[in-house]
């Protein structure tokens, strides 16, 4: 199974826990139709709260949750929520990132941003 997209990864996690779409949808408070749309890539942006419900319902390990967050962010063209929270909670990190941004080429900065948001 190709698990390189957010929806396919959700499907992989669900199946690996031997849950039907109906069972999992009920556990996380979604309709089976909506969950199916997520797994098939027609929907890619459920609320972050829904990702938290997935985490709890599936009993995800840290690495599985991080991958889920990364694929969600990639599908939605944004940085992972846990990374954003870390940066916003740490003044030194924000300051250092801005300092580095101001002392490198735009091309290098864009490569760096691309790497941390994938």
Phi and psi restraints in degrees (range 20) as a CNS / XPLOR table:
assign (resid 1 and name C) (resid 2 and name N)
       (resid 2 and name CA) (resid 2 and name C) 1.0 -76.0 20.0 2
assign (resid 2 and name N) (resid 2 and name CA)
       (resid 2 and name C) (resid 3 and name N) 1.0 117.2 20.0 2
assign (resid 2 and name C) (resid 3 and name N)
       (resid 3 and name CA) (resid 3 and name C) 1.0 -113.8 20.0 2
assign (resid 3 and name N) (resid 3 and name CA)
       (resid 3 and name C) (resid 4 and name N) 1.0 28.5 20.0 2
assign (resid 3 and name C) (resid 4 and name N)
       (resid 4 and name CA) (resid 4 and name C) 1.0 -83.2 20.0 2
assign (resid 4 and name N) (resid 4 and name CA)
       (resid 4 and name C) (resid 5 and name N) 1.0 0.2 20.0 2
assign (resid 4 and name C) (resid 5 and name N)
       (resid 5 and name CA) (resid 5 and name C) 1.0 -121.4 20.0 2
assign (resid 5 and name N) (resid 5 and name CA)
       (resid 5 and name C) (resid 6 and name N) 1.0 161.6 20.0 2
assign (resid 5 and name C) (resid 6 and name N)
       (resid 6 and name CA) (resid 6 and name C) 1.0 -55.7 20.0 2
assign (resid 6 and name N) (resid 6 and name CA)
       (resid 6 and name C) (resid 7 and name N) 1.0 -52.1 20.0 2
assign (resid 6 and name C) (resid 7 and name N)
       (resid 7 and name CA) (resid 7 and name C) 1.0 -62.5 20.0 2
assign (resid 7 and name N) (resid 7 and name CA)
       (resid 7 and name C) (resid 8 and name N) 1.0 -42.4 20.0 2
assign (resid 7 and name C) (resid 8 and name N)
       (resid 8 and name CA) (resid 8 and name C) 1.0 -66.5 20.0 2
assign (resid 8 and name N) (resid 8 and name CA)
       (resid 8 and name C) (resid 9 and name N) 1.0 -34.3 20.0 2
assign (resid 8 and name C) (resid 9 and name N)
       (resid 9 and name CA) (resid 9 and name C) 1.0 -69.3 20.0 2
assign (resid 9 and name N) (resid 9 and name CA)
       (resid 9 and name C) (resid 10 and name N) 1.0 -40.8 20.0 2
assign (resid 9 and name C) (resid 10 and name N)
       (resid 10 and name CA) (resid 10 and name C) 1.0 -58.5 20.0 2
assign (resid 10 and name N) (resid 10 and name CA)
       (resid 10 and name C) (resid 11 and name N) 1.0 -45.7 20.0 2
assign (resid 10 and name C) (resid 11 and name N)
       (resid 11 and name CA) (resid 11 and name C) 1.0 -61.0 20.0 2
assign (resid 11 and name N) (resid 11 and name CA)
       (resid 11 and name C) (resid 12 and name N) 1.0 -45.3 20.0 2
assign (resid 11 and name C) (resid 12 and name N)
       (resid 12 and name CA) (resid 12 and name C) 1.0 -58.8 20.0 2
assign (resid 12 and name N) (resid 12 and name CA)
       (resid 12 and name C) (resid 13 and name N) 1.0 -46.8 20.0 2
assign (resid 12 and name C) (resid 13 and name N)
       (resid 13 and name CA) (resid 13 and name C) 1.0 -62.5 20.0 2
assign (resid 13 and name N) (resid 13 and name CA)
       (resid 13 and name C) (resid 14 and name N) 1.0 -42.9 20.0 2
assign (resid 13 and name C) (resid 14 and name N)
       (resid 14 and name CA) (resid 14 and name C) 1.0 -62.5 20.0 2
assign (resid 14 and name N) (resid 14 and name CA)
       (resid 14 and name C) (resid 15 and name N) 1.0 -49.4 20.0 2
assign (resid 14 and name C) (resid 15 and name N)
       (resid 15 and name CA) (resid 15 and name C) 1.0 -64.5 20.0 2
assign (resid 15 and name N) (resid 15 and name CA)
       (resid 15 and name C) (resid 16 and name N) 1.0 -38.0 20.0 2
assign (resid 15 and name C) (resid 16 and name N)
       (resid 16 and name CA) (resid 16 and name C) 1.0 -65.9 20.0 2
assign (resid 16 and name N) (resid 16 and name CA)
       (resid 16 and name C) (resid 17 and name N) 1.0 -19.3 20.0 2
assign (resid 16 and name C) (resid 17 and name N)
       (resid 17 and name CA) (resid 17 and name C) 1.0 -99.4 20.0 2
assign (resid 17 and name N) (resid 17 and name CA)
       (resid 17 and name C) (resid 18 and name N) 1.0 9.4 20.0 2
assign (resid 17 and name C) (resid 18 and name N)
       (resid 18 and name CA) (resid 18 and name C) 1.0 58.1 20.0 2
assign (resid 18 and name N) (resid 18 and name CA)
       (resid 18 and name C) (resid 19 and name N) 1.0 44.9 20.0 2
assign (resid 18 and name C) (resid 19 and name N)
       (resid 19 and name CA) (resid 19 and name C) 1.0 -112.6 20.0 2
assign (resid 19 and name N) (resid 19 and name CA)
       (resid 19 and name C) (resid 20 and name N) 1.0 139.0 20.0 2
assign (resid 19 and name C) (resid 20 and name N)
       (resid 20 and name CA) (resid 20 and name C) 1.0 -77.2 20.0 2
assign (resid 20 and name N) (resid 20 and name CA)
       (resid 20 and name C) (resid 21 and name N) 1.0 164.3 20.0 2
assign (resid 20 and name C) (resid 21 and name N)
       (resid 21 and name CA) (resid 21 and name C) 1.0 -58.6 20.0 2
assign (resid 21 and name N) (resid 21 and name CA)
       (resid 21 and name C) (resid 22 and name N) 1.0 -44.4 20.0 2
assign (resid 21 and name C) (resid 22 and name N)
       (resid 22 and name CA) (resid 22 and name C) 1.0 -60.7 20.0 2
assign (resid 22 and name N) (resid 22 and name CA)
       (resid 22 and name C) (resid 23 and name N) 1.0 -45.4 20.0 2
assign (resid 22 and name C) (resid 23 and name N)
       (resid 23 and name CA) (resid 23 and name C) 1.0 -61.1 20.0 2
assign (resid 23 and name N) (resid 23 and name CA)
       (resid 23 and name C) (resid 24 and name N) 1.0 -49.5 20.0 2
assign (resid 23 and name C) (resid 24 and name N)
       (resid 24 and name CA) (resid 24 and name C) 1.0 -66.7 20.0 2
assign (resid 24 and name N) (resid 24 and name CA)
       (resid 24 and name C) (resid 25 and name N) 1.0 -42.2 20.0 2
assign (resid 24 and name C) (resid 25 and name N)
       (resid 25 and name CA) (resid 25 and name C) 1.0 -58.2 20.0 2
assign (resid 25 and name N) (resid 25 and name CA)
       (resid 25 and name C) (resid 26 and name N) 1.0 -43.3 20.0 2
assign (resid 25 and name C) (resid 26 and name N)
       (resid 26 and name CA) (resid 26 and name C) 1.0 -64.2 20.0 2
assign (resid 26 and name N) (resid 26 and name CA)
       (resid 26 and name C) (resid 27 and name N) 1.0 -40.0 20.0 2
assign (resid 26 and name C) (resid 27 and name N)
       (resid 27 and name CA) (resid 27 and name C) 1.0 -63.1 20.0 2
assign (resid 27 and name N) (resid 27 and name CA)
       (resid 27 and name C) (resid 28 and name N) 1.0 -32.6 20.0 2
assign (resid 27 and name C) (resid 28 and name N)
       (resid 28 and name CA) (resid 28 and name C) 1.0 -107.3 20.0 2
assign (resid 28 and name N) (resid 28 and name CA)
       (resid 28 and name C) (resid 29 and name N) 1.0 4.8 20.0 2
assign (resid 28 and name C) (resid 29 and name N)
       (resid 29 and name CA) (resid 29 and name C) 1.0 76.9 20.0 2
assign (resid 29 and name N) (resid 29 and name CA)
       (resid 29 and name C) (resid 30 and name N) 1.0 30.1 20.0 2
assign (resid 29 and name C) (resid 30 and name N)
       (resid 30 and name CA) (resid 30 and name C) 1.0 -116.1 20.0 2
assign (resid 30 and name N) (resid 30 and name CA)
       (resid 30 and name C) (resid 31 and name N) 1.0 161.1 20.0 2
assign (resid 30 and name C) (resid 31 and name N)
       (resid 31 and name CA) (resid 31 and name C) 1.0 -77.8 20.0 2
assign (resid 31 and name N) (resid 31 and name CA)
       (resid 31 and name C) (resid 32 and name N) 1.0 150.2 20.0 2
assign (resid 31 and name C) (resid 32 and name N)
       (resid 32 and name CA) (resid 32 and name C) 1.0 -57.1 20.0 2
assign (resid 32 and name N) (resid 32 and name CA)
       (resid 32 and name C) (resid 33 and name N) 1.0 -35.7 20.0 2
assign (resid 32 and name C) (resid 33 and name N)
       (resid 33 and name CA) (resid 33 and name C) 1.0 -62.6 20.0 2
assign (resid 33 and name N) (resid 33 and name CA)
       (resid 33 and name C) (resid 34 and name N) 1.0 -45.3 20.0 2
assign (resid 33 and name C) (resid 34 and name N)
       (resid 34 and name CA) (resid 34 and name C) 1.0 -64.9 20.0 2
assign (resid 34 and name N) (resid 34 and name CA)
       (resid 34 and name C) (resid 35 and name N) 1.0 -43.6 20.0 2
assign (resid 34 and name C) (resid 35 and name N)
       (resid 35 and name CA) (resid 35 and name C) 1.0 -61.5 20.0 2
assign (resid 35 and name N) (resid 35 and name CA)
       (resid 35 and name C) (resid 36 and name N) 1.0 -41.9 20.0 2
assign (resid 35 and name C) (resid 36 and name N)
       (resid 36 and name CA) (resid 36 and name C) 1.0 -60.5 20.0 2
assign (resid 36 and name N) (resid 36 and name CA)
       (resid 36 and name C) (resid 37 and name N) 1.0 -39.8 20.0 2
assign (resid 36 and name C) (resid 37 and name N)
       (resid 37 and name CA) (resid 37 and name C) 1.0 -64.0 20.0 2
assign (resid 37 and name N) (resid 37 and name CA)
       (resid 37 and name C) (resid 38 and name N) 1.0 -36.8 20.0 2
assign (resid 37 and name C) (resid 38 and name N)
       (resid 38 and name CA) (resid 38 and name C) 1.0 -65.4 20.0 2
assign (resid 38 and name N) (resid 38 and name CA)
       (resid 38 and name C) (resid 39 and name N) 1.0 -49.9 20.0 2
assign (resid 38 and name C) (resid 39 and name N)
       (resid 39 and name CA) (resid 39 and name C) 1.0 -63.6 20.0 2
assign (resid 39 and name N) (resid 39 and name CA)
       (resid 39 and name C) (resid 40 and name N) 1.0 -29.1 20.0 2
assign (resid 39 and name C) (resid 40 and name N)
       (resid 40 and name CA) (resid 40 and name C) 1.0 -93.7 20.0 2
assign (resid 40 and name N) (resid 40 and name CA)
       (resid 40 and name C) (resid 41 and name N) 1.0 5.4 20.0 2
assign (resid 40 and name C) (resid 41 and name N)
       (resid 41 and name CA) (resid 41 and name C) 1.0 81.4 20.0 2
assign (resid 41 and name N) (resid 41 and name CA)
       (resid 41 and name C) (resid 42 and name N) 1.0 6.2 20.0 2
assign (resid 41 and name C) (resid 42 and name N)
       (resid 42 and name CA) (resid 42 and name C) 1.0 -78.5 20.0 2
assign (resid 42 and name N) (resid 42 and name CA)
       (resid 42 and name C) (resid 43 and name N) 1.0 -25.8 20.0 2
assign (resid 42 and name C) (resid 43 and name N)
       (resid 43 and name CA) (resid 43 and name C) 1.0 -125.4 20.0 2
assign (resid 43 and name N) (resid 43 and name CA)
       (resid 43 and name C) (resid 44 and name N) 1.0 137.5 20.0 2
assign (resid 43 and name C) (resid 44 and name N)
       (resid 44 and name CA) (resid 44 and name C) 1.0 -134.3 20.0 2
assign (resid 44 and name N) (resid 44 and name CA)
       (resid 44 and name C) (resid 45 and name N) 1.0 4.5 20.0 2
assign (resid 44 and name C) (resid 45 and name N)
       (resid 45 and name CA) (resid 45 and name C) 1.0 -133.2 20.0 2
assign (resid 45 and name N) (resid 45 and name CA)
       (resid 45 and name C) (resid 46 and name N) 1.0 57.8 20.0 2
assign (resid 45 and name C) (resid 46 and name N)
       (resid 46 and name CA) (resid 46 and name C) 1.0 -65.0 20.0 2
assign (resid 46 and name N) (resid 46 and name CA)
       (resid 46 and name C) (resid 47 and name N) 1.0 164.5 20.0 2
assign (resid 46 and name C) (resid 47 and name N)
       (resid 47 and name CA) (resid 47 and name C) 1.0 -62.8 20.0 2
assign (resid 47 and name N) (resid 47 and name CA)
       (resid 47 and name C) (resid 48 and name N) 1.0 149.6 20.0 2
assign (resid 47 and name C) (resid 48 and name N)
       (resid 48 and name CA) (resid 48 and name C) 1.0 -57.2 20.0 2
assign (resid 48 and name N) (resid 48 and name CA)
       (resid 48 and name C) (resid 49 and name N) 1.0 -34.8 20.0 2
assign (resid 48 and name C) (resid 49 and name N)
       (resid 49 and name CA) (resid 49 and name C) 1.0 -57.5 20.0 2
assign (resid 49 and name N) (resid 49 and name CA)
       (resid 49 and name C) (resid 50 and name N) 1.0 -35.3 20.0 2
assign (resid 49 and name C) (resid 50 and name N)
       (resid 50 and name CA) (resid 50 and name C) 1.0 -65.9 20.0 2
assign (resid 50 and name N) (resid 50 and name CA)
       (resid 50 and name C) (resid 51 and name N) 1.0 -36.4 20.0 2
assign (resid 50 and name C) (resid 51 and name N)
       (resid 51 and name CA) (resid 51 and name C) 1.0 -63.8 20.0 2
assign (resid 51 and name N) (resid 51 and name CA)
       (resid 51 and name C) (resid 52 and name N) 1.0 -38.2 20.0 2
assign (resid 51 and name C) (resid 52 and name N)
       (resid 52 and name CA) (resid 52 and name C) 1.0 -62.9 20.0 2
assign (resid 52 and name N) (resid 52 and name CA)
       (resid 52 and name C) (resid 53 and name N) 1.0 -39.4 20.0 2
assign (resid 52 and name C) (resid 53 and name N)
       (resid 53 and name CA) (resid 53 and name C) 1.0 -66.0 20.0 2
assign (resid 53 and name N) (resid 53 and name CA)
       (resid 53 and name C) (resid 54 and name N) 1.0 -37.5 20.0 2
assign (resid 53 and name C) (resid 54 and name N)
       (resid 54 and name CA) (resid 54 and name C) 1.0 -62.6 20.0 2
assign (resid 54 and name N) (resid 54 and name CA)
       (resid 54 and name C) (resid 55 and name N) 1.0 -44.0 20.0 2
assign (resid 54 and name C) (resid 55 and name N)
       (resid 55 and name CA) (resid 55 and name C) 1.0 -54.9 20.0 2
assign (resid 55 and name N) (resid 55 and name CA)
       (resid 55 and name C) (resid 56 and name N) 1.0 -49.1 20.0 2
assign (resid 55 and name C) (resid 56 and name N)
       (resid 56 and name CA) (resid 56 and name C) 1.0 -68.9 20.0 2
assign (resid 56 and name N) (resid 56 and name CA)
       (resid 56 and name C) (resid 57 and name N) 1.0 -45.9 20.0 2
assign (resid 56 and name C) (resid 57 and name N)
       (resid 57 and name CA) (resid 57 and name C) 1.0 -64.7 20.0 2
assign (resid 57 and name N) (resid 57 and name CA)
       (resid 57 and name C) (resid 58 and name N) 1.0 -36.6 20.0 2
assign (resid 57 and name C) (resid 58 and name N)
       (resid 58 and name CA) (resid 58 and name C) 1.0 -91.5 20.0 2
assign (resid 58 and name N) (resid 58 and name CA)
       (resid 58 and name C) (resid 59 and name N) 1.0 -10.0 20.0 2
assign (resid 58 and name C) (resid 59 and name N)
       (resid 59 and name CA) (resid 59 and name C) 1.0 60.5 20.0 2
assign (resid 59 and name N) (resid 59 and name CA)
       (resid 59 and name C) (resid 60 and name N) 1.0 48.0 20.0 2
assign (resid 59 and name C) (resid 60 and name N)
       (resid 60 and name CA) (resid 60 and name C) 1.0 -67.9 20.0 2
assign (resid 60 and name N) (resid 60 and name CA)
       (resid 60 and name C) (resid 61 and name N) 1.0 144.6 20.0 2
assign (resid 60 and name C) (resid 61 and name N)
       (resid 61 and name CA) (resid 61 and name C) 1.0 -76.7 20.0 2
assign (resid 61 and name N) (resid 61 and name CA)
       (resid 61 and name C) (resid 62 and name N) 1.0 165.4 20.0 2
assign (resid 61 and name C) (resid 62 and name N)
       (resid 62 and name CA) (resid 62 and name C) 1.0 -56.1 20.0 2
assign (resid 62 and name N) (resid 62 and name CA)
       (resid 62 and name C) (resid 63 and name N) 1.0 -46.9 20.0 2
assign (resid 62 and name C) (resid 63 and name N)
       (resid 63 and name CA) (resid 63 and name C) 1.0 -65.2 20.0 2
assign (resid 63 and name N) (resid 63 and name CA)
       (resid 63 and name C) (resid 64 and name N) 1.0 -34.4 20.0 2
assign (resid 63 and name C) (resid 64 and name N)
       (resid 64 and name CA) (resid 64 and name C) 1.0 -68.2 20.0 2
assign (resid 64 and name N) (resid 64 and name CA)
       (resid 64 and name C) (resid 65 and name N) 1.0 -41.1 20.0 2
assign (resid 64 and name C) (resid 65 and name N)
       (resid 65 and name CA) (resid 65 and name C) 1.0 -66.7 20.0 2
assign (resid 65 and name N) (resid 65 and name CA)
       (resid 65 and name C) (resid 66 and name N) 1.0 -40.0 20.0 2
assign (resid 65 and name C) (resid 66 and name N)
       (resid 66 and name CA) (resid 66 and name C) 1.0 -63.2 20.0 2
assign (resid 66 and name N) (resid 66 and name CA)
       (resid 66 and name C) (resid 67 and name N) 1.0 -40.8 20.0 2
assign (resid 66 and name C) (resid 67 and name N)
       (resid 67 and name CA) (resid 67 and name C) 1.0 -65.4 20.0 2
assign (resid 67 and name N) (resid 67 and name CA)
       (resid 67 and name C) (resid 68 and name N) 1.0 -41.0 20.0 2
assign (resid 67 and name C) (resid 68 and name N)
       (resid 68 and name CA) (resid 68 and name C) 1.0 -60.1 20.0 2
assign (resid 68 and name N) (resid 68 and name CA)
       (resid 68 and name C) (resid 69 and name N) 1.0 -45.8 20.0 2
assign (resid 68 and name C) (resid 69 and name N)
       (resid 69 and name CA) (resid 69 and name C) 1.0 -62.6 20.0 2
assign (resid 69 and name N) (resid 69 and name CA)
       (resid 69 and name C) (resid 70 and name N) 1.0 -42.1 20.0 2
assign (resid 69 and name C) (resid 70 and name N)
       (resid 70 and name CA) (resid 70 and name C) 1.0 -64.9 20.0 2
assign (resid 70 and name N) (resid 70 and name CA)
       (resid 70 and name C) (resid 71 and name N) 1.0 -44.4 20.0 2
assign (resid 70 and name C) (resid 71 and name N)
       (resid 71 and name CA) (resid 71 and name C) 1.0 -67.6 20.0 2
assign (resid 71 and name N) (resid 71 and name CA)
       (resid 71 and name C) (resid 72 and name N) 1.0 -37.3 20.0 2
assign (resid 71 and name C) (resid 72 and name N)
       (resid 72 and name CA) (resid 72 and name C) 1.0 -61.2 20.0 2
assign (resid 72 and name N) (resid 72 and name CA)
       (resid 72 and name C) (resid 73 and name N) 1.0 -48.4 20.0 2
assign (resid 72 and name C) (resid 73 and name N)
       (resid 73 and name CA) (resid 73 and name C) 1.0 -61.7 20.0 2
assign (resid 73 and name N) (resid 73 and name CA)
       (resid 73 and name C) (resid 74 and name N) 1.0 -44.6 20.0 2
assign (resid 73 and name C) (resid 74 and name N)
       (resid 74 and name CA) (resid 74 and name C) 1.0 -61.6 20.0 2
assign (resid 74 and name N) (resid 74 and name CA)
       (resid 74 and name C) (resid 75 and name N) 1.0 -42.3 20.0 2
assign (resid 74 and name C) (resid 75 and name N)
       (resid 75 and name CA) (resid 75 and name C) 1.0 -64.2 20.0 2
assign (resid 75 and name N) (resid 75 and name CA)
       (resid 75 and name C) (resid 76 and name N) 1.0 -27.7 20.0 2
assign (resid 75 and name C) (resid 76 and name N)
       (resid 76 and name CA) (resid 76 and name C) 1.0 -106.4 20.0 2
assign (resid 76 and name N) (resid 76 and name CA)
       (resid 76 and name C) (resid 77 and name N) 1.0 8.9 20.0 2
assign (resid 76 and name C) (resid 77 and name N)
       (resid 77 and name CA) (resid 77 and name C) 1.0 63.4 20.0 2
assign (resid 77 and name N) (resid 77 and name CA)
       (resid 77 and name C) (resid 78 and name N) 1.0 41.8 20.0 2
assign (resid 77 and name C) (resid 78 and name N)
       (resid 78 and name CA) (resid 78 and name C) 1.0 -142.1 20.0 2
assign (resid 78 and name N) (resid 78 and name CA)
       (resid 78 and name C) (resid 79 and name N) 1.0 174.4 20.0 2
assign (resid 78 and name C) (resid 79 and name N)
       (resid 79 and name CA) (resid 79 and name C) 1.0 -83.9 20.0 2
assign (resid 79 and name N) (resid 79 and name CA)
       (resid 79 and name C) (resid 80 and name N) 1.0 154.1 20.0 2
assign (resid 79 and name C) (resid 80 and name N)
       (resid 80 and name CA) (resid 80 and name C) 1.0 -61.5 20.0 2
assign (resid 80 and name N) (resid 80 and name CA)
       (resid 80 and name C) (resid 81 and name N) 1.0 138.7 20.0 2
assign (resid 80 and name C) (resid 81 and name N)
       (resid 81 and name CA) (resid 81 and name C) 1.0 -57.8 20.0 2
assign (resid 81 and name N) (resid 81 and name CA)
       (resid 81 and name C) (resid 82 and name N) 1.0 -39.5 20.0 2
assign (resid 81 and name C) (resid 82 and name N)
       (resid 82 and name CA) (resid 82 and name C) 1.0 -67.6 20.0 2
assign (resid 82 and name N) (resid 82 and name CA)
       (resid 82 and name C) (resid 83 and name N) 1.0 -32.3 20.0 2
assign (resid 82 and name C) (resid 83 and name N)
       (resid 83 and name CA) (resid 83 and name C) 1.0 -71.6 20.0 2
assign (resid 83 and name N) (resid 83 and name CA)
       (resid 83 and name C) (resid 84 and name N) 1.0 -44.1 20.0 2
assign (resid 83 and name C) (resid 84 and name N)
       (resid 84 and name CA) (resid 84 and name C) 1.0 -59.9 20.0 2
assign (resid 84 and name N) (resid 84 and name CA)
       (resid 84 and name C) (resid 85 and name N) 1.0 -46.6 20.0 2
assign (resid 84 and name C) (resid 85 and name N)
       (resid 85 and name CA) (resid 85 and name C) 1.0 -59.3 20.0 2
assign (resid 85 and name N) (resid 85 and name CA)
       (resid 85 and name C) (resid 86 and name N) 1.0 -43.4 20.0 2
assign (resid 85 and name C) (resid 86 and name N)
       (resid 86 and name CA) (resid 86 and name C) 1.0 -60.6 20.0 2
assign (resid 86 and name N) (resid 86 and name CA)
       (resid 86 and name C) (resid 87 and name N) 1.0 -47.1 20.0 2
assign (resid 86 and name C) (resid 87 and name N)
       (resid 87 and name CA) (resid 87 and name C) 1.0 -63.0 20.0 2
assign (resid 87 and name N) (resid 87 and name CA)
       (resid 87 and name C) (resid 88 and name N) 1.0 -44.4 20.0 2
assign (resid 87 and name C) (resid 88 and name N)
       (resid 88 and name CA) (resid 88 and name C) 1.0 -69.4 20.0 2
assign (resid 88 and name N) (resid 88 and name CA)
       (resid 88 and name C) (resid 89 and name N) 1.0 -25.0 20.0 2
assign (resid 88 and name C) (resid 89 and name N)
       (resid 89 and name CA) (resid 89 and name C) 1.0 -87.9 20.0 2
assign (resid 89 and name N) (resid 89 and name CA)
       (resid 89 and name C) (resid 90 and name N) 1.0 -7.7 20.0 2
assign (resid 89 and name C) (resid 90 and name N)
       (resid 90 and name CA) (resid 90 and name C) 1.0 -124.2 20.0 2
assign (resid 90 and name N) (resid 90 and name CA)
       (resid 90 and name C) (resid 91 and name N) 1.0 102.9 20.0 2
assign (resid 90 and name C) (resid 91 and name N)
       (resid 91 and name CA) (resid 91 and name C) 1.0 -57.4 20.0 2
assign (resid 91 and name N) (resid 91 and name CA)
       (resid 91 and name C) (resid 92 and name N) 1.0 -42.4 20.0 2
assign (resid 91 and name C) (resid 92 and name N)
       (resid 92 and name CA) (resid 92 and name C) 1.0 -62.5 20.0 2
assign (resid 92 and name N) (resid 92 and name CA)
       (resid 92 and name C) (resid 93 and name N) 1.0 -38.1 20.0 2
assign (resid 92 and name C) (resid 93 and name N)
       (resid 93 and name CA) (resid 93 and name C) 1.0 -65.5 20.0 2
assign (resid 93 and name N) (resid 93 and name CA)
       (resid 93 and name C) (resid 94 and name N) 1.0 -46.0 20.0 2
assign (resid 93 and name C) (resid 94 and name N)
       (resid 94 and name CA) (resid 94 and name C) 1.0 -61.2 20.0 2
assign (resid 94 and name N) (resid 94 and name CA)
       (resid 94 and name C) (resid 95 and name N) 1.0 -45.3 20.0 2
assign (resid 94 and name C) (resid 95 and name N)
       (resid 95 and name CA) (resid 95 and name C) 1.0 -60.9 20.0 2
assign (resid 95 and name N) (resid 95 and name CA)
       (resid 95 and name C) (resid 96 and name N) 1.0 -44.7 20.0 2
assign (resid 95 and name C) (resid 96 and name N)
       (resid 96 and name CA) (resid 96 and name C) 1.0 -66.0 20.0 2
assign (resid 96 and name N) (resid 96 and name CA)
       (resid 96 and name C) (resid 97 and name N) 1.0 -40.0 20.0 2
assign (resid 96 and name C) (resid 97 and name N)
       (resid 97 and name CA) (resid 97 and name C) 1.0 -61.6 20.0 2
assign (resid 97 and name N) (resid 97 and name CA)
       (resid 97 and name C) (resid 98 and name N) 1.0 -43.8 20.0 2
assign (resid 97 and name C) (resid 98 and name N)
       (resid 98 and name CA) (resid 98 and name C) 1.0 -65.2 20.0 2
assign (resid 98 and name N) (resid 98 and name CA)
       (resid 98 and name C) (resid 99 and name N) 1.0 -39.3 20.0 2
assign (resid 98 and name C) (resid 99 and name N)
       (resid 99 and name CA) (resid 99 and name C) 1.0 -61.7 20.0 2
assign (resid 99 and name N) (resid 99 and name CA)
       (resid 99 and name C) (resid 100 and name N) 1.0 -45.8 20.0 2
assign (resid 99 and name C) (resid 100 and name N)
       (resid 100 and name CA) (resid 100 and name C) 1.0 -63.3 20.0 2
assign (resid 100 and name N) (resid 100 and name CA)
       (resid 100 and name C) (resid 101 and name N) 1.0 -41.6 20.0 2
assign (resid 100 and name C) (resid 101 and name N)
       (resid 101 and name CA) (resid 101 and name C) 1.0 -58.8 20.0 2
assign (resid 101 and name N) (resid 101 and name CA)
       (resid 101 and name C) (resid 102 and name N) 1.0 -41.5 20.0 2
assign (resid 101 and name C) (resid 102 and name N)
       (resid 102 and name CA) (resid 102 and name C) 1.0 -72.8 20.0 2
assign (resid 102 and name N) (resid 102 and name CA)
       (resid 102 and name C) (resid 103 and name N) 1.0 -15.2 20.0 2
assign (resid 102 and name C) (resid 103 and name N)
       (resid 103 and name CA) (resid 103 and name C) 1.0 -114.0 20.0 2
assign (resid 103 and name N) (resid 103 and name CA)
       (resid 103 and name C) (resid 104 and name N) 1.0 19.4 20.0 2
assign (resid 103 and name C) (resid 104 and name N)
       (resid 104 and name CA) (resid 104 and name C) 1.0 -135.0 20.0 2
assign (resid 104 and name N) (resid 104 and name CA)
       (resid 104 and name C) (resid 105 and name N) 1.0 167.4 20.0 2
assign (resid 104 and name C) (resid 105 and name N)
       (resid 105 and name CA) (resid 105 and name C) 1.0 -71.4 20.0 2
assign (resid 105 and name N) (resid 105 and name CA)
       (resid 105 and name C) (resid 106 and name N) 1.0 156.5 20.0 2
assign (resid 105 and name C) (resid 106 and name N)
       (resid 106 and name CA) (resid 106 and name C) 1.0 -61.2 20.0 2
assign (resid 106 and name N) (resid 106 and name CA)
       (resid 106 and name C) (resid 107 and name N) 1.0 -37.8 20.0 2
assign (resid 106 and name C) (resid 107 and name N)
       (resid 107 and name CA) (resid 107 and name C) 1.0 -62.1 20.0 2
assign (resid 107 and name N) (resid 107 and name CA)
       (resid 107 and name C) (resid 108 and name N) 1.0 -46.0 20.0 2
assign (resid 107 and name C) (resid 108 and name N)
       (resid 108 and name CA) (resid 108 and name C) 1.0 -63.5 20.0 2
assign (resid 108 and name N) (resid 108 and name CA)
       (resid 108 and name C) (resid 109 and name N) 1.0 -43.7 20.0 2
assign (resid 108 and name C) (resid 109 and name N)
       (resid 109 and name CA) (resid 109 and name C) 1.0 -60.4 20.0 2
assign (resid 109 and name N) (resid 109 and name CA)
       (resid 109 and name C) (resid 110 and name N) 1.0 -43.2 20.0 2
assign (resid 109 and name C) (resid 110 and name N)
       (resid 110 and name CA) (resid 110 and name C) 1.0 -63.9 20.0 2
assign (resid 110 and name N) (resid 110 and name CA)
       (resid 110 and name C) (resid 111 and name N) 1.0 -37.8 20.0 2
assign (resid 110 and name C) (resid 111 and name N)
       (resid 111 and name CA) (resid 111 and name C) 1.0 -64.9 20.0 2
assign (resid 111 and name N) (resid 111 and name CA)
       (resid 111 and name C) (resid 112 and name N) 1.0 -44.4 20.0 2
assign (resid 111 and name C) (resid 112 and name N)
       (resid 112 and name CA) (resid 112 and name C) 1.0 -59.9 20.0 2
assign (resid 112 and name N) (resid 112 and name CA)
       (resid 112 and name C) (resid 113 and name N) 1.0 -48.1 20.0 2
assign (resid 112 and name C) (resid 113 and name N)
       (resid 113 and name CA) (resid 113 and name C) 1.0 -62.1 20.0 2
assign (resid 113 and name N) (resid 113 and name CA)
       (resid 113 and name C) (resid 114 and name N) 1.0 -41.6 20.0 2
assign (resid 113 and name C) (resid 114 and name N)
       (resid 114 and name CA) (resid 114 and name C) 1.0 -60.6 20.0 2
assign (resid 114 and name N) (resid 114 and name CA)
       (resid 114 and name C) (resid 115 and name N) 1.0 -41.3 20.0 2
assign (resid 114 and name C) (resid 115 and name N)
       (resid 115 and name CA) (resid 115 and name C) 1.0 -67.8 20.0 2
assign (resid 115 and name N) (resid 115 and name CA)
       (resid 115 and name C) (resid 116 and name N) 1.0 -38.9 20.0 2
assign (resid 115 and name C) (resid 116 and name N)
       (resid 116 and name CA) (resid 116 and name C) 1.0 -81.7 20.0 2
assign (resid 116 and name N) (resid 116 and name CA)
       (resid 116 and name C) (resid 117 and name N) 1.0 -11.5 20.0 2
assign (resid 116 and name C) (resid 117 and name N)
       (resid 117 and name CA) (resid 117 and name C) 1.0 -102.9 20.0 2
assign (resid 117 and name N) (resid 117 and name CA)
       (resid 117 and name C) (resid 118 and name N) 1.0 8.0 20.0 2
